[in-house]
C-alpha cells in the first residue's frame, strides 16, 4: 500500500496530511496540560468537581483525537480509491506554463525550487529502495537457479525482477527529467532576477534624475524669489525717487512764483 501512495501522487498526499497527522498528538498533549492545570488550581475551582472536569477534558480529548484520526483514515481511503495519475509531472510543468498573472509568477518563483527539491529527494529514496529490492531479487534468483527443483517460482521471480528493473529505469529517466526541469526553472528564475535588477537600476536612474531636476527647480525658485525681492526694492526706491522729484519741482515752482511777485 505504501508503494501505491508513492507512485500515485505522494507529494500532494503528504502535503495534505502533514498537519492532520500531528493534531491527535497535539490534542493529547493539550488535554494532559489541562488536567495538570485543573489539579494545580483545585482550590480556586468551585464550579464543578475535579473528577467531573477531568472526565470532560478526557471526553473532549478523545472526541478530538478520534475526529482527526477518522479524518486521516478517510483521506487515505479516498486517496487509495481514486485512480489518478502521478502528480510529479503536474507539479513540475504547471509552474513553467506561461501565465499573465504576476501573482502566479511570484508564487511559482518562490516555491518551485523547494517542490522540485522535495521531488528529487523522493526519487532518490525510491531509487535506493528499488536498488535494494533488485539486489534481494537477484540473490533469490541466483538461489533458485542453483537449486535442482525446477519449479514455477523461478519464472515468476524472473518476471518480477524484470518488472522492477523496468520500473527502476523509468524512475531514473524521470529523475533525469526532473533535474533538467529544475535547471530550466533555475535559469528562468535567474532571468527574472536579472530583469528585476535591470528595472531597479532604471528606476534608480529615474530617481537620481528626478532629484537633480528638483534641485535645479529649487535653485531657480530661489533665484526667482531673489529677483522678486530685488524688483520690489527697486520699485520702492523708484517711487521714493519720484516723490523727491515731485517735491523738488513743487519747491522750484514756489520759488519762481515768489520771485516774480514785486
Rosetta constraint file for C-alpha pairs under 8 A:
AtomPair CA 1 CA 5 HARMONIC 6.50 0.50
AtomPair CA 2 CA 6 HARMONIC 6.36 0.50
AtomPair CA 3 CA 7 HARMONIC 6.21 0.50
AtomPair CA 4 CA 8 HARMONIC 6.09 0.50
AtomPair CA 4 CA 80 HARMONIC 7.94 0.50
AtomPair CA 5 CA 9 HARMONIC 6.70 0.50
AtomPair CA 5 CA 10 HARMONIC 5.36 0.50
AtomPair CA 5 CA 13 HARMONIC 7.96 0.50
AtomPair CA 5 CA 80 HARMONIC 7.52 0.50
AtomPair CA 6 CA 10 HARMONIC 4.73 0.50
AtomPair CA 7 CA 86 HARMONIC 6.29 0.50
AtomPair CA 8 CA 83 HARMONIC 8.00 0.50
AtomPair CA 8 CA 84 HARMONIC 6.65 0.50
AtomPair CA 8 CA 85 HARMONIC 6.11 0.50
AtomPair CA 8 CA 86 HARMONIC 4.49 0.50
AtomPair CA 8 CA 87 HARMONIC 7.02 0.50
AtomPair CA 9 CA 13 HARMONIC 6.33 0.50
AtomPair CA 9 CA 84 HARMONIC 7.90 0.50
AtomPair CA 9 CA 85 HARMONIC 7.11 0.50
AtomPair CA 9 CA 86 HARMONIC 4.47 0.50
AtomPair CA 9 CA 87 HARMONIC 4.53 0.50
AtomPair CA 9 CA 88 HARMONIC 6.64 0.50
AtomPair CA 10 CA 14 HARMONIC 5.90 0.50
AtomPair CA 10 CA 86 HARMONIC 7.84 0.50
AtomPair CA 10 CA 87 HARMONIC 7.59 0.50
AtomPair CA 11 CA 15 HARMONIC 6.18 0.50
AtomPair CA 11 CA 87 HARMONIC 7.22 0.50
AtomPair CA 11 CA 88 HARMONIC 7.46 0.50
AtomPair CA 11 CA 119 HARMONIC 7.37 0.50
AtomPair CA 12 CA 16 HARMONIC 6.13 0.50
AtomPair CA 12 CA 87 HARMONIC 7.17 0.50
AtomPair CA 13 CA 17 HARMONIC 6.36 0.50
AtomPair CA 13 CA 79 HARMONIC 7.77 0.50
AtomPair CA 14 CA 18 HARMONIC 5.72 0.50
AtomPair CA 16 CA 20 HARMONIC 7.73 0.50
AtomPair CA 17 CA 21 HARMONIC 6.08 0.50
AtomPair CA 17 CA 72 HARMONIC 7.17 0.50
AtomPair CA 18 CA 22 HARMONIC 7.31 0.50
AtomPair CA 19 CA 23 HARMONIC 6.53 0.50
AtomPair CA 20 CA 24 HARMONIC 7.76 0.50
AtomPair CA 20 CA 68 HARMONIC 6.60 0.50
AtomPair CA 20 CA 71 HARMONIC 7.89 0.50
AtomPair CA 20 CA 72 HARMONIC 6.63 0.50
AtomPair CA 21 CA 25 HARMONIC 7.97 0.50
AtomPair CA 21 CA 68 HARMONIC 7.89 0.50
AtomPair CA 21 CA 69 HARMONIC 7.86 0.50
AtomPair CA 21 CA 72 HARMONIC 7.14 0.50
AtomPair CA 22 CA 26 HARMONIC 6.23 0.50
AtomPair CA 23 CA 27 HARMONIC 6.04 0.50
AtomPair CA 23 CA 65 HARMONIC 7.39 0.50
AtomPair CA 23 CA 68 HARMONIC 6.89 0.50
AtomPair CA 24 CA 28 HARMONIC 6.22 0.50
AtomPair CA 24 CA 64 HARMONIC 7.11 0.50
AtomPair CA 24 CA 65 HARMONIC 4.46 0.50
AtomPair CA 24 CA 66 HARMONIC 7.69 0.50
AtomPair CA 24 CA 68 HARMONIC 6.30 0.50
AtomPair CA 24 CA 69 HARMONIC 6.98 0.50
AtomPair CA 25 CA 29 HARMONIC 6.19 0.50
AtomPair CA 25 CA 65 HARMONIC 7.67 0.50
AtomPair CA 26 CA 30 HARMONIC 6.11 0.50
AtomPair CA 27 CA 31 HARMONIC 6.00 0.50
AtomPair CA 27 CA 61 HARMONIC 6.08 0.50
AtomPair CA 27 CA 64 HARMONIC 6.86 0.50
AtomPair CA 27 CA 65 HARMONIC 6.42 0.50
AtomPair CA 28 CA 32 HARMONIC 6.20 0.50
AtomPair CA 28 CA 61 HARMONIC 6.18 0.50
AtomPair CA 28 CA 65 HARMONIC 7.34 0.50
AtomPair CA 29 CA 33 HARMONIC 6.23 0.50
AtomPair CA 30 CA 34 HARMONIC 6.10 0.50
AtomPair CA 31 CA 35 HARMONIC 6.23 0.50
AtomPair CA 31 CA 57 HARMONIC 6.23 0.50
AtomPair CA 31 CA 58 HARMONIC 6.89 0.50
AtomPair CA 31 CA 61 HARMONIC 5.83 0.50
AtomPair CA 32 CA 36 HARMONIC 6.27 0.50
AtomPair CA 33 CA 37 HARMONIC 6.21 0.50
AtomPair CA 34 CA 38 HARMONIC 6.19 0.50
AtomPair CA 34 CA 57 HARMONIC 7.34 0.50
AtomPair CA 35 CA 39 HARMONIC 6.28 0.50
AtomPair CA 35 CA 54 HARMONIC 6.18 0.50
AtomPair CA 35 CA 57 HARMONIC 7.04 0.50
AtomPair CA 36 CA 40 HARMONIC 6.17 0.50
AtomPair CA 37 CA 41 HARMONIC 5.96 0.50
AtomPair CA 38 CA 42 HARMONIC 5.87 0.50
AtomPair CA 38 CA 45 HARMONIC 7.96 0.50
AtomPair CA 38 CA 50 HARMONIC 7.14 0.50
AtomPair CA 38 CA 53 HARMONIC 7.64 0.50
AtomPair CA 38 CA 54 HARMONIC 7.78 0.50
AtomPair CA 39 CA 50 HARMONIC 7.43 0.50
AtomPair CA 41 CA 45 HARMONIC 6.49 0.50
AtomPair CA 42 CA 50 HARMONIC 7.09 0.50
AtomPair CA 45 CA 49 HARMONIC 7.92 0.50
AtomPair CA 48 CA 52 HARMONIC 6.39 0.50
AtomPair CA 48 CA 53 HARMONIC 6.58 0.50
AtomPair CA 49 CA 53 HARMONIC 6.36 0.50
AtomPair CA 50 CA 54 HARMONIC 6.14 0.50
AtomPair CA 51 CA 55 HARMONIC 6.16 0.50
AtomPair CA 52 CA 56 HARMONIC 6.19 0.50
AtomPair CA 53 CA 57 HARMONIC 6.14 0.50
AtomPair CA 54 CA 58 HARMONIC 6.07 0.50
AtomPair CA 55 CA 59 HARMONIC 6.00 0.50
AtomPair CA 56 CA 60 HARMONIC 6.15 0.50
AtomPair CA 57 CA 61 HARMONIC 6.02 0.50
AtomPair CA 58 CA 62 HARMONIC 6.03 0.50
AtomPair CA 59 CA 63 HARMONIC 6.09 0.50
AtomPair CA 60 CA 64 HARMONIC 6.01 0.50
AtomPair CA 61 CA 65 HARMONIC 6.06 0.50
AtomPair CA 62 CA 66 HARMONIC 5.86 0.50
AtomPair CA 63 CA 67 HARMONIC 5.98 0.50
AtomPair CA 64 CA 68 HARMONIC 6.37 0.50
AtomPair CA 65 CA 69 HARMONIC 6.04 0.50
AtomPair CA 66 CA 70 HARMONIC 5.96 0.50
AtomPair CA 67 CA 71 HARMONIC 6.12 0.50
AtomPair CA 68 CA 72 HARMONIC 6.08 0.50
AtomPair CA 69 CA 73 HARMONIC 6.21 0.50
AtomPair CA 70 CA 74 HARMONIC 6.00 0.50
AtomPair CA 71 CA 75 HARMONIC 6.18 0.50
AtomPair CA 72 CA 76 HARMONIC 6.26 0.50
AtomPair CA 73 CA 77 HARMONIC 6.08 0.50
AtomPair CA 74 CA 78 HARMONIC 5.97 0.50
AtomPair CA 75 CA 79 HARMONIC 5.92 0.50
AtomPair CA 76 CA 80 HARMONIC 6.13 0.50
AtomPair CA 77 CA 81 HARMONIC 6.11 0.50
AtomPair CA 78 CA 82 HARMONIC 6.44 0.50
AtomPair CA 86 CA 90 HARMONIC 7.85 0.50
AtomPair CA 87 CA 91 HARMONIC 6.05 0.50
AtomPair CA 88 CA 92 HARMONIC 6.40 0.50
AtomPair CA 88 CA 119 HARMONIC 7.18 0.50
AtomPair CA 89 CA 93 HARMONIC 5.91 0.50
AtomPair CA 90 CA 94 HARMONIC 5.75 0.50
AtomPair CA 91 CA 95 HARMONIC 7.23 0.50
AtomPair CA 91 CA 115 HARMONIC 7.70 0.50
AtomPair CA 92 CA 96 HARMONIC 7.31 0.50
AtomPair CA 92 CA 112 HARMONIC 7.83 0.50
AtomPair CA 92 CA 116 HARMONIC 7.01 0.50
AtomPair CA 92 CA 178 HARMONIC 7.67 0.50
AtomPair CA 92 CA 181 HARMONIC 7.27 0.50
AtomPair CA 93 CA 97 HARMONIC 6.55 0.50
AtomPair CA 95 CA 105 HARMONIC 7.89 0.50
AtomPair CA 95 CA 108 HARMONIC 5.52 0.50
AtomPair CA 95 CA 112 HARMONIC 6.95 0.50
AtomPair CA 96 CA 185 HARMONIC 7.26 0.50
AtomPair CA 99 CA 104 HARMONIC 7.29 0.50
AtomPair CA 99 CA 105 HARMONIC 7.40 0.50
AtomPair CA 101 CA 105 HARMONIC 6.63 0.50
AtomPair CA 102 CA 106 HARMONIC 6.24 0.50
AtomPair CA 103 CA 107 HARMONIC 6.21 0.50
AtomPair CA 104 CA 108 HARMONIC 6.12 0.50
AtomPair CA 105 CA 109 HARMONIC 5.94 0.50
AtomPair CA 106 CA 110 HARMONIC 6.12 0.50
AtomPair CA 107 CA 111 HARMONIC 6.33 0.50
AtomPair CA 108 CA 112 HARMONIC 5.27 0.50
AtomPair CA 109 CA 113 HARMONIC 7.73 0.50
AtomPair CA 109 CA 189 HARMONIC 6.32 0.50
AtomPair CA 111 CA 115 HARMONIC 6.19 0.50
AtomPair CA 112 CA 116 HARMONIC 6.20 0.50
AtomPair CA 112 CA 185 HARMONIC 7.43 0.50
AtomPair CA 113 CA 117 HARMONIC 5.97 0.50
AtomPair CA 113 CA 182 HARMONIC 7.05 0.50
AtomPair CA 113 CA 185 HARMONIC 7.63 0.50
AtomPair CA 113 CA 186 HARMONIC 7.49 0.50
AtomPair CA 114 CA 118 HARMONIC 6.24 0.50
AtomPair CA 115 CA 119 HARMONIC 6.22 0.50
AtomPair CA 116 CA 120 HARMONIC 6.03 0.50
AtomPair CA 116 CA 178 HARMONIC 7.25 0.50
AtomPair CA 116 CA 182 HARMONIC 6.53 0.50
AtomPair CA 117 CA 121 HARMONIC 6.17 0.50
AtomPair CA 118 CA 122 HARMONIC 6.24 0.50
AtomPair CA 119 CA 123 HARMONIC 6.21 0.50
AtomPair CA 120 CA 124 HARMONIC 6.19 0.50
AtomPair CA 120 CA 175 HARMONIC 6.62 0.50
AtomPair CA 120 CA 178 HARMONIC 6.96 0.50
AtomPair CA 120 CA 179 HARMONIC 7.62 0.50
AtomPair CA 121 CA 125 HARMONIC 6.26 0.50
AtomPair CA 122 CA 126 HARMONIC 6.06 0.50
AtomPair CA 123 CA 127 HARMONIC 6.02 0.50
AtomPair CA 123 CA 171 HARMONIC 7.06 0.50
AtomPair CA 123 CA 175 HARMONIC 6.29 0.50
AtomPair CA 124 CA 128 HARMONIC 6.13 0.50
AtomPair CA 125 CA 129 HARMONIC 6.17 0.50
AtomPair CA 126 CA 130 HARMONIC 6.11 0.50
AtomPair CA 127 CA 131 HARMONIC 5.97 0.50
AtomPair CA 127 CA 168 HARMONIC 6.55 0.50
AtomPair CA 127 CA 171 HARMONIC 7.03 0.50
AtomPair CA 127 CA 172 HARMONIC 7.45 0.50
AtomPair CA 128 CA 132 HARMONIC 6.27 0.50
AtomPair CA 129 CA 133 HARMONIC 6.19 0.50
AtomPair CA 130 CA 134 HARMONIC 5.99 0.50
AtomPair CA 130 CA 164 HARMONIC 7.11 0.50
AtomPair CA 130 CA 168 HARMONIC 6.48 0.50
AtomPair CA 131 CA 135 HARMONIC 6.20 0.50
AtomPair CA 131 CA 168 HARMONIC 7.63 0.50
AtomPair CA 132 CA 136 HARMONIC 6.29 0.50
AtomPair CA 133 CA 137 HARMONIC 6.13 0.50
AtomPair CA 134 CA 138 HARMONIC 5.98 0.50
AtomPair CA 134 CA 161 HARMONIC 6.53 0.50
AtomPair CA 134 CA 164 HARMONIC 6.72 0.50
AtomPair CA 134 CA 165 HARMONIC 7.16 0.50
AtomPair CA 135 CA 139 HARMONIC 6.22 0.50
AtomPair CA 136 CA 140 HARMONIC 6.24 0.50
AtomPair CA 137 CA 141 HARMONIC 5.95 0.50
AtomPair CA 137 CA 157 HARMONIC 7.25 0.50
AtomPair CA 137 CA 161 HARMONIC 6.25 0.50
AtomPair CA 138 CA 142 HARMONIC 6.08 0.50
AtomPair CA 138 CA 161 HARMONIC 7.36 0.50
AtomPair CA 139 CA 143 HARMONIC 6.23 0.50
AtomPair CA 140 CA 144 HARMONIC 6.18 0.50
AtomPair CA 141 CA 145 HARMONIC 6.07 0.50
AtomPair CA 141 CA 154 HARMONIC 6.72 0.50
AtomPair CA 141 CA 157 HARMONIC 6.58 0.50
AtomPair CA 141 CA 158 HARMONIC 6.97 0.50
AtomPair CA 142 CA 146 HARMONIC 6.14 0.50
AtomPair CA 143 CA 147 HARMONIC 6.26 0.50
AtomPair CA 144 CA 154 HARMONIC 6.05 0.50
AtomPair CA 145 CA 154 HARMONIC 7.37 0.50
AtomPair CA 150 CA 154 HARMONIC 7.63 0.50
AtomPair CA 152 CA 156 HARMONIC 6.72 0.50
AtomPair CA 153 CA 157 HARMONIC 5.94 0.50
AtomPair CA 154 CA 158 HARMONIC 6.16 0.50
AtomPair CA 155 CA 159 HARMONIC 6.20 0.50
AtomPair CA 156 CA 160 HARMONIC 6.11 0.50
AtomPair CA 157 CA 161 HARMONIC 6.02 0.50
AtomPair CA 158 CA 162 HARMONIC 6.13 0.50
AtomPair CA 159 CA 163 HARMONIC 6.19 0.50
AtomPair CA 160 CA 164 HARMONIC 6.17 0.50
AtomPair CA 161 CA 165 HARMONIC 6.06 0.50
AtomPair CA 162 CA 166 HARMONIC 6.13 0.50
AtomPair CA 163 CA 167 HARMONIC 6.19 0.50
AtomPair CA 164 CA 168 HARMONIC 6.05 0.50
AtomPair CA 165 CA 169 HARMONIC 6.25 0.50
AtomPair CA 166 CA 170 HARMONIC 6.17 0.50
AtomPair CA 167 CA 171 HARMONIC 6.10 0.50
AtomPair CA 168 CA 172 HARMONIC 6.10 0.50
AtomPair CA 169 CA 173 HARMONIC 6.20 0.50
AtomPair CA 170 CA 174 HARMONIC 6.11 0.50
AtomPair CA 171 CA 175 HARMONIC 6.00 0.50
AtomPair CA 172 CA 176 HARMONIC 6.24 0.50
AtomPair CA 173 CA 177 HARMONIC 6.21 0.50
AtomPair CA 174 CA 178 HARMONIC 6.12 0.50
AtomPair CA 175 CA 179 HARMONIC 6.19 0.50
AtomPair CA 176 CA 180 HARMONIC 6.26 0.50
AtomPair CA 177 CA 181 HARMONIC 6.09 0.50
AtomPair CA 178 CA 182 HARMONIC 5.99 0.50
AtomPair CA 179 CA 183 HARMONIC 6.21 0.50
AtomPair CA 180 CA 184 HARMONIC 6.20 0.50
AtomPair CA 181 CA 185 HARMONIC 6.05 0.50
AtomPair CA 182 CA 186 HARMONIC 6.13 0.50
AtomPair CA 183 CA 187 HARMONIC 6.18 0.50
AtomPair CA 184 CA 188 HARMONIC 6.22 0.50
AtomPair CA 185 CA 189 HARMONIC 6.15 0.50
AtomPair CA 186 CA 190 HARMONIC 6.06 0.50
AtomPair CA 187 CA 191 HARMONIC 6.19 0.50
AtomPair CA 188 CA 192 HARMONIC 6.24 0.50
AtomPair CA 189 CA 193 HARMONIC 6.15 0.50
AtomPair CA 190 CA 194 HARMONIC 6.14 0.50
AtomPair CA 191 CA 195 HARMONIC 6.13 0.50
AtomPair CA 192 CA 196 HARMONIC 6.10 0.50
AtomPair CA 193 CA 197 HARMONIC 6.13 0.50
AtomPair CA 194 CA 198 HARMONIC 6.21 0.50
AtomPair CA 195 CA 199 HARMONIC 6.20 0.50
AtomPair CA 196 CA 200 HARMONIC 6.08 0.50
AtomPair CA 197 CA 201 HARMONIC 6.10 0.50
AtomPair CA 198 CA 202 HARMONIC 6.17 0.50
AtomPair CA 199 CA 203 HARMONIC 6.03 0.50
AtomPair CA 200 CA 204 HARMONIC 6.08 0.50
AtomPair CA 201 CA 205 HARMONIC 6.25 0.50
AtomPair CA 202 CA 206 HARMONIC 6.26 0.50
AtomPair CA 203 CA 207 HARMONIC 6.14 0.50
AtomPair CA 204 CA 208 HARMONIC 6.16 0.50
AtomPair CA 205 CA 209 HARMONIC 6.13 0.50
AtomPair CA 206 CA 210 HARMONIC 5.98 0.50
AtomPair CA 207 CA 211 HARMONIC 6.16 0.50
AtomPair CA 208 CA 212 HARMONIC 6.16 0.50
AtomPair CA 209 CA 213 HARMONIC 6.16 0.50
AtomPair CA 210 CA 214 HARMONIC 6.10 0.50
AtomPair CA 211 CA 215 HARMONIC 6.16 0.50
AtomPair CA 212 CA 216 HARMONIC 6.27 0.50
AtomPair CA 213 CA 217 HARMONIC 6.00 0.50
AtomPair CA 214 CA 218 HARMONIC 6.04 0.50
AtomPair CA 215 CA 219 HARMONIC 6.14 0.50
AtomPair CA 216 CA 220 HARMONIC 6.17 0.50
AtomPair CA 217 CA 221 HARMONIC 6.04 0.50
AtomPair CA 218 CA 222 HARMONIC 6.19 0.50
AtomPair CA 219 CA 223 HARMONIC 6.26 0.50
AtomPair CA 220 CA 224 HARMONIC 6.03 0.50
AtomPair CA 221 CA 225 HARMONIC 6.11 0.50
AtomPair CA 222 CA 226 HARMONIC 6.18 0.50
AtomPair CA 223 CA 227 HARMONIC 6.12 0.50
AtomPair CA 224 CA 228 HARMONIC 6.06 0.50
AtomPair CA 225 CA 229 HARMONIC 6.22 0.50
AtomPair CA 226 CA 230 HARMONIC 6.13 0.50
AtomPair CA 227 CA 231 HARMONIC 5.97 0.50
AtomPair CA 228 CA 232 HARMONIC 6.09 0.50
AtomPair CA 229 CA 233 HARMONIC 6.21 0.50
AtomPair CA 230 CA 234 HARMONIC 6.09 0.50
AtomPair CA 231 CA 235 HARMONIC 6.08 0.50
AtomPair CA 232 CA 236 HARMONIC 6.23 0.50
AtomPair CA 233 CA 237 HARMONIC 6.17 0.50
AtomPair CA 234 CA 238 HARMONIC 5.96 0.50
AtomPair CA 235 CA 239 HARMONIC 6.10 0.50
AtomPair CA 236 CA 240 HARMONIC 6.24 0.50
AtomPair CA 237 CA 241 HARMONIC 6.03 0.50
AtomPair CA 238 CA 242 HARMONIC 6.12 0.50
AtomPair CA 239 CA 243 HARMONIC 6.22 0.50
AtomPair CA 240 CA 244 HARMONIC 6.21 0.50
AtomPair CA 241 CA 245 HARMONIC 6.16 0.50
AtomPair CA 242 CA 246 HARMONIC 6.09 0.50
AtomPair CA 243 CA 247 HARMONIC 6.11 0.50
AtomPair CA 244 CA 248 HARMONIC 6.03 0.50
AtomPair CA 245 CA 249 HARMONIC 6.18 0.50
AtomPair CA 246 CA 250 HARMONIC 6.28 0.50
AtomPair CA 247 CA 251 HARMONIC 6.24 0.50
AtomPair CA 248 CA 252 HARMONIC 6.23 0.50
AtomPair CA 249 CA 253 HARMONIC 6.12 0.50
AtomPair CA 250 CA 254 HARMONIC 6.16 0.50
AtomPair CA 251 CA 255 HARMONIC 6.12 0.50
AtomPair CA 252 CA 256 HARMONIC 6.17 0.50
AtomPair CA 253 CA 257 HARMONIC 6.18 0.50
AtomPair CA 254 CA 258 HARMONIC 6.16 0.50
AtomPair CA 255 CA 259 HARMONIC 6.13 0.50
AtomPair CA 256 CA 260 HARMONIC 6.21 0.50
AtomPair CA 257 CA 261 HARMONIC 6.58 0.50
